[in-house]
Amino acid sequence: MSNEKEFWNEETLKPLVSNRSAIMGGTAWAAYAPDPRKLISFAGGIPDVPSLPNNLILDATERALKNNRTESLQYGGTLGPIALRTALAERSVQTEQFEVRSEHVIITGGAAQGIGLVCDTLLNPGDVVLVETPTFPGTIRTLKSYGVELIPIEMDSEGVKLAAIEDALTALEKKGKKPKFLYCIPTHQNPTGKTLSLERRKQLLTLCSEHQLLILEDDPYGEIWFEEPPPSLFSLSEGGTIRVLTFSKIVATGLRLGWTLAPPDLISRMAALRYDMGSSVFLGNIAAELIRSNQLENHIKNLRGIYSRKLTKLEEALELYCGEHVRWERPAGGFFLWLELLKGLTAEAVVTAANEEAVIVGNGNNFNVTPSDSNATEHIRIAFSYVPIEEIEEGIHRLGDAMKRILAEKGKGS
Ligand SMILES: Cc1ncc(COP(=O)(O)O)c(C=O)c1O
């Protein structure tokens, strides 16, 4: 074969790559690029840094190696480490209303791989998927790579709108089509922070069961609550839906460890499709030790306090510095506050002006499922999880200044 430069370039790769690779393009997703300025970042759904549980992980690692040395350092199969599957199933007695068995569990490289595996197992090019909008851009990206048609489903103040699902199903039926599943984040949603009420959850499950519409429930933030949320759709449907979970937000994103709950036959299908020889048994056994020692429960309780205090600080600062320009509803948990912009402020203008003040916030339009999703109002997403609590007031002060500057410049122009 010819030398690297001649062969490996964009032009020569084009006819070689798969359809999925062609859709995704050539730029790899990576964590945020460093910025030399002293930024205050409300950008990413990233956990609080000081509370990352180094010591708990060190202790659990020692126990995993002492108690289970051979198993921890060998292949474990594509369903994932049995010790963790069993520990998660046992934990469900406290955390779920439905008794999960280890056959309901597959261990994955974070929620992201769980979603990818569900898509690998269920989707063909040309399929249709219903997606609540706005939503997590990582999933939009994943779904698009399968060459499927995405139908945005609007949300109201409570979450995904049932009438919008019905309308979409009727319109699709007329074309002889049926969606493969509905993707939603019913608890402390990313980006809106909304949580679907118990009543709406039950109605959603009834609607989906009438139409035999499968639900893919993405739930990375459910355990980070300030007011306890209703049971998951998976619990309420007694295991009839798919639920994707992760250790990213309750332990550490760097573990790249998560799990998916689904009917056992579907779990087997997902495991059968895997070519990565399964998730790390070493990491899985560490997580199992964390669960078994009860240290995880205490850590999560501690996190709830940390994030709730950050949210309170954020709300106080918003009242003080941005009050008349914005509106929001306090989320009952999670990492995100969805800030509605008033008085003609656009997300684009606020993101740009805030950036000039060295404050990073998320443009709400980036969470739309399709560029043409109708936005009656403009929003920015404020992630309050990562920013140190003592920097929140300063960050929001700068955001308020940015808004005032935009409005003053607008005033001059008119
Ligand atoms: C809604 C949602 N789903 C999935 C993920 C992916 O999480 P993980 O790190 O577990 O892959 C994220 C990460 O931010 C998320 O917000």
The ligand as an SDF file (V2000), in Angstrom:
LIG
                    3D

 16 16  0  0  0  0  0  0  0  0999 V2000
  -29.2690   13.0560   28.8980 C   0  0  0  0  0  0  0  0  0  0  0  0
  -27.9220   12.4340   28.8070 C   0  0  0  0  0  0  0  0  0  0  0  0
  -27.8210   11.1710   28.3590 N   0  0  0  0  0  0  0  0  0  0  0  0
  -26.6350   10.5540   28.2640 C   0  0  0  0  0  0  0  0  0  0  0  0
  -25.4650   11.1950   28.6160 C   0  0  0  0  0  0  0  0  0  0  0  0
  -24.1700   10.4650   28.4760 C   0  0  0  0  0  0  0  0  0  0  0  0
  -23.6610   10.1430   29.7340 O   0  0  0  0  0  0  0  0  0  0  0  0
  -22.4770    9.1090   29.9570 P   0  0  0  0  0  0  0  0  0  0  0  0
  -21.3360    9.8930   30.4800 O   0  0  0  0  0  0  0  0  0  0  0  0
  -22.9920    8.1640   30.9750 O   0  0  0  0  0  0  0  0  0  0  0  0
  -22.1940    8.4320   28.6820 O   0  0  0  0  0  0  0  0  0  0  0  0
  -25.5240   12.5210   29.0820 C   0  0  0  0  0  0  0  0  0  0  0  0
  -24.2990   13.2420   29.4210 C   0  0  0  0  0  0  0  0  0  0  0  0
  -24.2500   14.4130   29.6580 O   0  0  0  0  0  0  0  0  0  0  0  0
  -26.7870   13.1470   29.1940 C   0  0  0  0  0  0  0  0  0  0  0  0
  -26.9280   14.4000   29.6410 O   0  0  0  0  0  0  0  0  0  0  0  0
  1  2  1  0
  2  3  1  0
  2 15  2  0
  3  4  2  0
  4  5  1  0
  5  6  1  0
  5 12  2  0
  6  7  1  0
  7  8  1  0
  8  9  2  0
  8 10  1  0
  8 11  1  0
 12 13  1  0
 12 15  1  0
 13 14  2  0
 15 16  1  0
M  END
$$$$
